[in-house]
């Protein structure tokens, strides 16, 4: 099978998905002709070689092959050749603008990464042909490994600074869940390339100047997935109180490593997160999505009220106490259900689902 793929390859969400989907398609025996959105920035020579070969294929591409564009739903007009036009957008909210609807309506088929997203497309763009191809996790990197026993419980959050990701309430919940005598730390690795230094500093100060600021670490940005995995390996719990997610790859990666995770019971990560592999924050209602920067009320996201804060505090406290008990008993339990989930959501499976969709 041949596919004409247009996608970014970089360290951001779409870029990570673009690289792994391309590699998965190649491993599944697909001939990929590739056109980058922006500059492709591979981190390894192996990835660079695969990208180079696929870009070379584009010189003599099959004009009748399906054209797959992995990108934002407001920019789906640029396709290659005369084959079916397929868009793969990743989005967080439950409504589309008129521009987004127009671009999605121009496609022959739409692929999304979750049943939640499929429901949004079918509601907002009636008559669309929609298939689901869940994104994946690289289990060759994000896998369980033993670490040296230690008494301190480490909670970790990764993801660019945003109100959408619940960063405006996580510091408060941490301060409510624990006190100075608790052997616990919160690690935040949250560089946002779209914020200036002053805006980043505001987020840092919110955490570091809080009551338990001495127990909070702001980690610098790292360059490779191997480095991300090294950080995750040192943590015990992933905490992601997001109001909405397009996928939430970091949570899935931590699950695949056998770490316990705390997540809201809303949006795309419900594709892989459930009560058997996660501590879920039950969402009672949604509210207008507004942060004054990127979201201005176009759609809705999870409403975080007193009940959700209480659940978040309780989950952090419960998992910390479990971790302390395991340390005293000189053992380290893993999130076994999370490991199984990681094995299920592989990039090869994602590529296979895409190929199935495009061959229909």
C-alpha positions as CSV (number, residue, x, y, z in Angstrom):
1,X,0.0,0.0,0.0
2,X,1.2,3.6,-0.7
3,X,0.2,6.7,1.3
4,X,1.0,10.3,0.7
5,X,1.6,11.7,4.2
6,X,1.7,15.4,5.1
7,X,2.6,16.0,8.8
8,X,5.0,17.8,11.1
9,X,7.9,16.0,12.8
10,X,9.2,17.8,15.9
11,X,9.0,17.7,19.7
12,X,5.4,19.0,20.0
13,X,2.3,16.8,20.1
14,X,1.6,16.7,16.3
15,X,5.3,16.3,15.6
16,X,5.7,13.3,17.9
17,X,2.6,11.7,16.4
18,X,3.8,12.4,12.9
19,X,7.2,10.7,13.4
20,X,5.7,7.6,15.1
21,X,2.9,7.2,12.6
22,X,5.3,7.5,9.7
23,X,7.6,4.9,11.3
24,X,4.6,2.6,12.1
25,X,3.4,2.8,8.5
26,X,6.8,1.8,7.2
27,X,7.1,-1.1,9.6
28,X,3.7,-2.3,8.5
29,X,5.0,-2.5,4.9
30,X,3.6,0.7,3.6
31,X,5.4,2.8,1.0
32,X,5.2,6.4,2.4
33,X,5.8,9.5,0.4
34,X,6.3,12.3,3.0
35,X,6.0,16.1,2.9
36,X,6.9,17.8,6.1
37,X,4.8,20.6,7.7
38,X,7.5,23.0,8.8
39,X,11.1,21.6,9.2
40,X,11.4,18.0,10.2
41,X,13.7,17.7,13.3
42,X,14.5,14.1,14.0
43,X,16.5,13.4,17.2
44,X,18.3,10.2,16.0
45,X,20.2,9.2,12.9
46,X,17.8,6.2,12.5
47,X,14.8,8.5,12.4
48,X,16.6,10.9,10.0
49,X,17.3,8.1,7.6
50,X,13.7,6.9,7.6
51,X,12.4,10.5,7.0
52,X,15.0,11.0,4.2
53,X,13.9,7.9,2.4
54,X,10.2,8.8,2.7
55,X,10.9,12.4,1.5
56,X,12.8,10.9,-1.4
57,X,9.8,8.7,-2.3
58,X,7.8,11.9,-2.7
59,X,9.7,12.8,-5.9
60,X,7.9,10.0,-7.7
61,X,4.8,9.7,-5.6
62,X,1.7,7.8,-6.6
63,X,-0.8,10.5,-7.6
64,X,-3.7,8.1,-7.0
65,X,-2.6,7.0,-3.5
66,X,-4.6,8.3,-0.4
67,X,-3.5,11.7,0.8
68,X,-3.3,11.7,4.7
69,X,-2.8,15.1,6.4
70,X,-2.1,15.0,10.2
71,X,-2.7,18.6,11.3
72,X,-5.1,21.1,12.7
73,X,-8.8,20.9,11.6
74,X,-8.7,24.5,10.4
75,X,-6.0,23.8,7.8
76,X,-7.0,20.7,5.8
77,X,-6.9,22.1,2.3
78,X,-3.4,21.1,1.2
79,X,-3.4,17.5,-0.1
80,X,-1.2,15.6,-2.5
81,X,-2.3,14.0,-5.8
82,X,-5.8,12.9,-6.8
83,X,-6.5,10.1,-4.3
84,X,-8.9,10.3,-1.5
85,X,-8.4,13.2,0.9
86,X,-8.1,12.1,4.5
87,X,-7.6,14.4,7.5
88,X,-6.3,13.4,11.0
89,X,-6.9,16.3,13.4
90,X,-6.3,16.1,17.1
91,X,-8.4,18.5,19.1
92,X,-9.5,19.1,22.7
93,X,-12.9,20.8,22.6
94,X,-16.4,19.7,21.7
95,X,-17.3,22.3,19.1
96,X,-15.8,23.5,15.8
97,X,-15.7,26.9,14.3
98,X,-17.3,27.5,10.9
99,X,-13.8,27.6,9.3
100,X,-13.0,24.2,10.9
101,X,-16.3,22.7,9.8
102,X,-15.6,24.0,6.2
103,X,-12.2,22.3,6.1
104,X,-13.4,19.1,7.6
105,X,-16.4,18.9,5.2
106,X,-13.9,19.1,2.3
107,X,-12.4,15.7,3.2
108,X,-13.4,12.3,1.9
109,X,-12.7,10.7,5.3
110,X,-11.7,11.8,8.8
111,X,-9.5,9.8,11.2
112,X,-9.5,10.7,14.9
113,X,-7.7,9.1,17.9
114,X,-10.6,8.4,20.2
115,X,-14.3,7.5,20.3
116,X,-14.8,10.8,22.2
117,X,-13.4,12.7,19.2
118,X,-15.4,10.6,16.8
119,X,-18.6,11.7,18.6
120,X,-17.6,15.3,18.4
121,X,-17.0,15.1,14.6
122,X,-20.2,13.2,14.0
123,X,-22.2,15.9,15.9
124,X,-20.4,18.9,14.5
125,X,-20.0,17.7,10.9
126,X,-23.0,15.4,10.1
127,X,-22.5,12.9,7.3
128,X,-18.7,12.7,7.8
129,X,-17.0,9.3,7.3
130,X,-15.1,8.9,10.6
131,X,-12.7,6.2,11.7
132,X,-10.8,5.8,15.0
133,X,-7.1,5.1,15.1
134,X,-5.8,5.5,18.7
135,X,-2.4,7.0,19.0
136,X,0.3,5.0,20.6
137,X,3.3,4.8,23.0
138,X,6.8,3.6,22.2
139,X,7.1,0.7,24.6
140,X,10.7,0.1,23.6
141,X,11.5,3.4,25.5
142,X,8.6,3.7,28.0
143,X,8.7,0.4,29.7
144,X,8.8,-0.8,33.3
145,X,12.3,-0.7,35.0
146,X,13.3,-1.1,38.6
147,X,14.6,1.9,40.4
148,X,16.5,2.3,43.7
149,X,14.1,2.2,46.7
150,X,13.6,5.6,48.3
151,X,11.3,7.1,50.9
152,X,10.2,10.2,49.0
153,X,7.0,10.0,46.9
154,X,7.5,11.9,43.6
155,X,4.4,13.1,41.7
156,X,5.1,14.2,38.1
157,X,3.3,16.5,35.7
158,X,4.5,16.9,32.1
159,X,2.8,19.2,29.5
160,X,3.2,22.8,28.5
161,X,1.9,25.4,30.9
162,X,-1.8,25.9,30.3
163,X,-5.1,26.4,32.2
164,X,-6.5,23.7,30.0
165,X,-4.1,21.2,31.6
166,X,-5.2,22.2,35.1
167,X,-2.0,23.9,36.1
168,X,-3.9,26.7,37.7
169,X,-5.3,24.2,40.3
170,X,-2.7,21.5,40.7
171,X,-0.5,23.6,43.0
172,X,-3.4,24.3,45.2
173,X,-4.4,20.7,45.4
174,X,-0.9,19.6,46.3
175,X,-0.7,22.2,49.1
176,X,-4.1,20.9,50.4
177,X,-3.1,17.2,50.2
178,X,0.2,17.4,52.0
179,X,2.1,19.3,54.7
180,X,5.7,19.9,55.6
181,X,6.1,16.6,57.4
182,X,5.1,14.5,54.4
183,X,7.9,12.9,52.5
184,X,6.6,14.0,49.1
185,X,7.7,16.1,46.1
186,X,5.9,17.5,43.0
187,X,8.0,17.7,39.9
188,X,6.7,20.0,37.1
189,X,8.2,19.7,33.6
190,X,6.1,22.2,31.6
191,X,8.0,24.4,29.2
192,X,5.6,26.1,26.8
193,X,7.4,27.5,23.7
194,X,4.4,29.8,23.0
195,X,4.9,31.8,26.2
196,X,7.6,34.5,26.8
197,X,9.9,34.4,29.8
198,X,7.7,36.6,31.9
199,X,4.7,34.4,31.4
200,X,6.7,31.3,32.2
201,X,8.0,33.0,35.3
202,X,4.4,33.6,36.5
203,X,3.7,29.9,36.4
204,X,7.0,29.1,38.2
205,X,6.2,31.6,40.9
206,X,2.7,30.3,41.4
207,X,4.2,26.9,42.4
208,X,7.5,27.8,44.0
209,X,6.0,30.6,46.2
210,X,3.2,28.5,47.5
211,X,3.1,27.1,51.0
212,X,4.9,23.9,50.0
213,X,7.1,25.5,47.4
214,X,10.2,23.9,48.9
215,X,8.7,20.5,47.9
216,X,8.1,21.5,44.3
217,X,10.7,21.2,41.6
218,X,10.5,23.0,38.2
219,X,12.4,20.7,35.8
220,X,14.2,22.0,32.7
221,X,13.0,20.9,29.2
222,X,14.8,17.8,27.8
223,X,15.4,17.0,24.2
224,X,14.7,13.3,23.6
225,X,12.2,10.7,24.5
226,X,14.9,8.7,26.3
227,X,15.5,11.7,28.6
228,X,11.7,12.0,29.2
229,X,11.6,8.4,30.1
230,X,14.5,8.8,32.5
231,X,12.5,11.5,34.3
232,X,9.4,9.4,34.4
233,X,11.3,6.5,35.7
234,X,12.3,8.4,38.8
235,X,8.6,9.4,39.5
236,X,6.0,7.3,41.3
237,X,2.8,9.0,40.2
238,X,1.6,10.9,37.2
239,X,-0.9,13.6,38.0
240,X,-2.8,15.2,35.1
241,X,-5.9,17.2,36.1
242,X,-6.7,18.3,32.6
243,X,-9.9,20.0,31.6
244,X,-9.6,18.6,28.1
245,X,-7.0,16.6,26.1
246,X,-6.5,15.7,22.5
247,X,-4.8,12.5,23.6
248,X,-2.5,13.0,26.7
249,X,0.5,11.0,25.5
250,X,2.5,11.6,28.7
251,X,-0.1,9.9,30.8
252,X,-0.1,6.8,28.6
253,X,3.7,6.7,28.6
254,X,3.7,6.7,32.4
255,X,1.1,4.0,32.5
256,X,3.2,1.9,30.1
257,X,6.1,2.3,32.6
258,X,3.9,0.9,35.4
259,X,3.3,4.2,37.1
260,X,0.1,5.1,38.8
261,X,-1.7,8.0,37.1
262,X,-4.5,10.5,38.1
263,X,-6.7,11.8,35.3
264,X,-10.0,13.5,34.7
265,X,-12.7,11.3,33.4
266,X,-13.3,13.5,30.3
267,X,-12.1,13.9,26.6
268,X,-9.8,11.9,24.5
269,X,-7.7,10.1,27.1
270,X,-10.8,8.2,28.2
271,X,-9.8,6.0,25.2
272,X,-7.1,4.4,27.3
273,X,-7.9,5.6,30.9
274,X,-10.4,3.7,33.0
275,X,-11.1,2.9,36.6
276,X,-9.0,-0.3,36.3
277,X,-5.8,1.4,35.3
278,X,-6.1,5.0,36.7
279,X,-7.4,7.1,39.5
280,X,-10.1,9.1,37.8
281,X,-11.5,12.5,38.7
282,X,-15.2,12.2,38.0
283,X,-16.5,15.2,36.0
284,X,-20.1,16.3,36.7
285,X,-20.5,19.0,34.0
286,X,-18.7,21.0,31.4
287,X,-18.2,24.8,31.1
288,X,-17.2,27.3,28.6
289,X,-13.6,26.8,27.6
290,X,-11.9,30.1,28.2
291,X,-8.3,31.0,29.3
292,X,-7.9,34.4,27.6
293,X,-5.0,33.2,25.5
294,X,-5.8,30.2,23.3
295,X,-9.4,29.4,24.2
296,X,-12.1,32.0,24.0
297,X,-15.4,30.2,24.6
298,X,-15.7,28.4,21.3
299,X,-16.5,25.1,23.0
300,X,-16.6,23.5,26.4
301,X,-14.3,21.5,28.6
302,X,-14.5,19.8,32.0
303,X,-15.6,22.0,34.9
304,X,-13.3,21.7,37.9
305,X,-15.2,22.5,41.1
306,X,-15.1,21.6,44.7
307,X,-15.9,17.9,44.1
308,X,-13.1,17.5,41.6
309,X,-10.6,19.3,43.8
310,X,-11.6,16.9,46.7
311,X,-11.1,13.9,44.4
312,X,-7.7,15.1,43.2
313,X,-6.5,15.7,46.8
314,X,-7.8,12.3,47.9
315,X,-6.2,10.5,45.0
316,X,-2.8,12.1,45.6
317,X,-3.0,11.3,49.3
318,X,-4.1,7.7,48.7
319,X,-1.3,7.0,46.2
320,X,1.3,8.7,48.4
321,X,0.2,6.5,51.4
322,X,0.3,3.4,49.2
323,X,3.8,4.3,48.0
324,X,5.0,4.9,51.6
325,X,3.6,1.5,52.7
326,X,5.4,-0.2,49.9
327,X,8.7,1.5,50.8
328,X,8.4,0.4,54.4
329,X,7.7,-3.2,53.3
330,X,10.7,-3.0,50.9
331,X,8.7,-3.7,47.8
332,X,7.5,-1.7,44.8
333,X,4.1,-2.5,43.2
334,X,3.6,-1.6,39.6
335,X,0.5,-0.4,37.8
336,X,0.1,-3.8,36.0
337,X,-3.1,-2.8,34.3
338,X,-1.3,0.3,33.0
339,X,1.5,-1.8,31.6
340,X,-1.0,-3.9,29.7
341,X,-2.7,-0.8,28.4
342,X,0.6,0.5,27.1
343,X,1.2,-2.7,25.2
344,X,-2.3,-2.5,23.6
345,X,-1.8,1.1,22.4
346,X,1.2,0.7,20.2
347,X,2.2,2.9,17.3
348,X,2.1,-0.2,15.1
349,X,-1.5,-0.7,16.0
350,X,-2.2,2.9,15.2
351,X,-0.6,2.6,11.8
352,X,-2.5,-0.6,11.1
353,X,-5.8,1.1,11.9
354,X,-4.9,4.0,9.5
355,X,-4.1,1.5,6.7
356,X,-7.3,-0.3,7.3
357,X,-9.2,2.9,7.1
358,X,-7.5,4.1,3.9
359,X,-8.0,0.7,2.2
360,X,-11.8,0.8,2.6
